[in-house]
Amino acid sequence: SNPIQAWFLIAFPMISFYVTTWEEYYTGTLILPVVNGATEGLLAGASFSLISFLWGVPYWHGTSWNDNWIGPYFLHFLPVSLQSAFPTDGLSNKDIMFWGCVILQIQEESLKVYNVARKYGIK
C-alpha cells in the first residue's frame, strides 16, 4: 500500500544484480556476499511465507517485534531527534523487516563499489 516501499521492493533486487555484474566485470570473478539472494534470499522468502501461513497476514501488520525487541533494547540508544522519527504506536513487523533489508543492502552495495574502486580504480 506504500508506493515508496513498492518501488524499493522492485528496484533493489535489480540494483543488487547490476552491482554484482559490475563488480564481476572489474574483478573477473563473481564474489557473492555471505548472505546473498540466491540462497539465503530464497530461504528468507520461504520463511516469510511460513510465518504468514502459521500466524496469518495480520502478523506482519502487528508490532510484536517493536514491542519485544526494538522498543526496549534499541530506541533508548538513539538520540532524541531520531527517536521522534519512530511512530508512537511502534513500527509494524513488515516495516522493520523492510527497512532492515534496505539498510543492509545499501551497506553491502556501497562496500562492493568502494572495494572495487579502491582496488581496480574506476575506468
C-alpha positions in Angstrom: 0.0 0.0 0.0 3.0 2.3 0.3 4.4 3.3 -3.2 7.9 4.0 -1.8 8.1 0.6 -0.4 6.8 -0.9 -3.6 9.5 1.0 -5.6 12.2 -0.3 -3.3 10.9 -3.9 -3.5 11.1 -3.7 -7.3 14.3 -1.7 -7.7 16.6 -3.1 -5.0 16.9 -6.7 -6.4 17.7 -5.3 -9.8 20.3 -2.9 -8.4 21.9 -5.7 -6.5 22.3 -7.8 -9.7 23.6 -4.8 -11.6 26.3 -4.0 -8.9 27.3 -7.7 -8.8 27.7 -7.8 -12.6 29.6 -4.5 -12.5 31.9 -6.0 -9.8 32.4 -9.2 -11.9 33.4 -7.0 -14.9 36.2 -5.4 -13.0 37.4 -8.3 -10.9 36.8 -11.2 -13.3 35.2 -13.3 -10.6 31.7 -13.5 -9.1 32.1 -12.6 -5.5 28.9 -13.3 -3.5 28.5 -11.9 0.0 27.9 -14.2 2.9 24.2 -13.6 2.8 23.1 -13.5 -0.9 19.8 -13.6 -2.8 20.5 -16.9 -4.5 20.5 -19.0 -1.3 19.6 -17.0 1.9 17.3 -14.7 0.0 15.2 -17.7 -1.1 15.3 -19.1 2.4 14.2 -15.8 3.8 11.3 -15.7 1.3 10.2 -19.2 2.3 10.4 -18.2 6.0 8.2 -15.2 5.4 5.7 -17.4 3.6 5.8 -19.9 6.5 5.3 -17.1 9.1 2.3 -15.9 7.1 0.9 -19.5 6.9 1.3 -20.1 10.7 0.2 -16.7 12.1 -1.6 -15.1 9.1 -1.1 -11.9 7.2 -2.2 -9.7 10.2 1.1 -10.8 11.9 3.0 -8.5 9.6 0.8 -5.5 10.5 1.3 -6.1 14.2 4.0 -4.6 16.4 5.3 -7.6 18.3 8.9 -7.1 17.0 8.8 -3.5 18.0 7.3 -4.2 21.4 9.7 -7.1 22.3 13.0 -6.0 20.7 13.2 -2.6 19.0 11.4 -0.6 21.7 13.0 -1.9 24.9 16.6 -2.6 23.5 17.2 -0.2 20.7 15.3 3.1 20.8 16.8 4.4 24.0 20.3 4.3 22.4 19.2 6.7 19.7 19.4 10.5 20.0 16.1 12.1 20.9 15.9 13.7 17.4 15.9 10.2 15.8 13.6 8.7 18.5 10.9 11.2 17.4 11.1 9.8 13.8 9.6 6.5 15.0 5.8 6.2 15.3 4.5 6.5 18.8 2.5 3.3 18.4 5.6 1.4 17.2 6.8 0.1 13.8 4.9 -2.8 12.2 6.7 -6.0 11.7 6.7 -5.6 7.9 8.2 -2.1 8.3 11.0 -3.4 10.5 11.8 -6.2 8.0 11.6 -3.9 5.0 13.8 -1.1 6.3 16.3 -3.6 7.8 16.7 -5.2 4.4 17.0 -1.8 2.7 19.7 -0.6 5.2 21.7 -3.9 4.9 21.5 -3.8 1.1 22.7 -0.2 0.9 25.6 -1.1 3.1 26.5 -4.2 1.1 26.4 -2.4 -2.3 28.3 0.6 -1.0 31.1 -1.7 0.3 31.3 -3.5 -3.1 31.6 -0.3 -5.0 34.1 1.1 -2.6 36.3 -2.0 -2.6 36.3 -2.4 -6.4 37.0 1.3 -6.9 39.9 1.2 -4.4 41.5 -1.9 -5.8 40.9 -1.5 -9.5 40.1 2.1 -10.0 37.2 3.3 -12.0 37.9 3.1 -15.7 
